[in-house]
Amino acid sequence: MFTKQALLFIFWNFQNLKPMFGNQDALNRSYSLKKNKSFRYVYRRGKNIVHDSLSICYVMKKTPGLNVGFSVSKKIGKAVVRNRVKRRMKEAFRQYLDDIKPNALIIIVARPGIEEKDFTGVKKNIERILQKAKLFKEES
C-alpha cells in the first residue's frame, strides 16, 4: 500500500499534468458560434462583406463577448480538404483574436479558390476582410 505522502504526491502530480494530445494554442471553444439559431441570426441581421476567397458576415452586439463561426461548403472539396481549410481559417483568425472588437458575432465563410491557398494566403485574406469590416479595435 501507499503511504499518505505518496498518495498526495501522486495526486498532485496527476492534477498538474498537461495533456499530451491536442493543440494547446488552438482557438478556444468559448469563442465558437455553435447553434443553428445563432448562425441564422447573424445571416439575417448581419452585414456581409466579400473579399477574394473569403466572405464575412457579422453583427455587433451590446453585450461583450466575441463569438465566431466558420463555414466551408461542399463546393470547396471533399471532407479532408474542407477540414484543412477550416483549420487554416481558425488558426489565422486566432492570431488576430486580441485585436478584434470584443462585442461581435462573426461568421467567416470560405469561397471556392481558398483550397489552393497556403496558410499565409489565408491569413492575409482574413486580415484584409477584418480590416474591410472594421472589426479591429481602434488604436488610441
N, C-alpha and C positions, 0 to 999 in steps of 0.2 A: 504494500500500500504506500501511497504517497503521504508525505508529511504536509502539514498545513502550509508551510512556507513554499514547498514545491508546487502545491496546487495553486497558490496565489501567483507564483512566478509564471506558471503555465497559462493561467487565466489571463494575466496582464499582457503577456506576450501575444496571446491569441487575439486579444482585443485590438492591439496596435498593429496587427499585420495588415499590409496593403494587399489588395487583390493582385494576383499575378496575371490576370487576363483583363481585357477591356482597355480602352484608351482613357486615361485619367484626365486628359486635356480636351476631351470631346465636348461638344455643345451640351450643356446641362439640360436635362429633360424638363426642368421647371420653366424653361423658355418656350417649350414647344406648344404649338396650337394643335389640339388633338381632336376636338369634337367636330362632327359634320356641321352642327349648328353654328359653330364659330366660323368655319370656313364660309358657309353661306352668308353669314352676316358681313364678313369682310368683302366678299364678292359683290354683295348687293349695295352696301353703303360706301365702299371704298373707292379711292382714286386709282386708276390703272395707268401705268407707265411702261412703255416697251422700249427696250434698247438691245440691239443686236440679237443675241440668242437667249435673252432673259426678259421676263416680264415681272413686274412687281405690282401688287395690289395692297393698299394699306389704308388704315383708318387710325386717326388719332383719337385716343380716349381720354377721359378726365382723370381716371384713377391711374396711379403709377403701376408699372409692371409691363415689361416688354414680352410679347408673345410672337413667335414666328413659326410659320408652316412652310413646308417645301413640297412642291408638286411636280412630278415628272410623268408625262403621259406615255402611253404605249407607242406613240408616234416616234419617240426618241430611239427605241430599240427594245431588245429583249431584256429580261429581268436583270441580268448581270450588268448590262450597260446602264440601265436606269438606276440601279443601286450605286454604281460607281459615280454617276453624275450627281446623285443626291448626296453622297459622302463628300464629294468635292465642294458642292454648294454649301453644305453645313460647315465644313472646315473654313472655307473662305469667309463666310458670314461670321463665324466665331471670332476671327481675328479683328473684326470691326465692332465687336459687341460693346466695348466700353465707350465707343464714340457715338453710339446711336441714342436718339432720344428715348427716354425710359417709358413713355406712355403711348406705345404704338402696337397695333395688331398688324402684322406683316405676313403676306404670302408671296413667296418667290417661286415663279413658275418657269420651268425650263422649256425652251422652244427648240425646234429642230435646228441642228447645227452645233449645239453645245457639246454633243458627244465627241466631236473631233478636237475640241479644245483641251489643252492640258490645264493643270491646276492654276498656273499663273494667269492664263487667259480667263478662266472662270473668276478668279479673284479680281482681276481688272474690271470685268463686266459687273460684278457685284458692287465694286466701289463706285463705278460710274452711275449705275442705276440708283444707288442710295444717295449720291450727290444730286442727281436729277430730281429725285423725290424730296430733297431737302430733309432727309431723316437724320443727318449728322447733327450733333449738338453744336450750338454756336460758340465760337471761341470768344472769350471776353478778356 
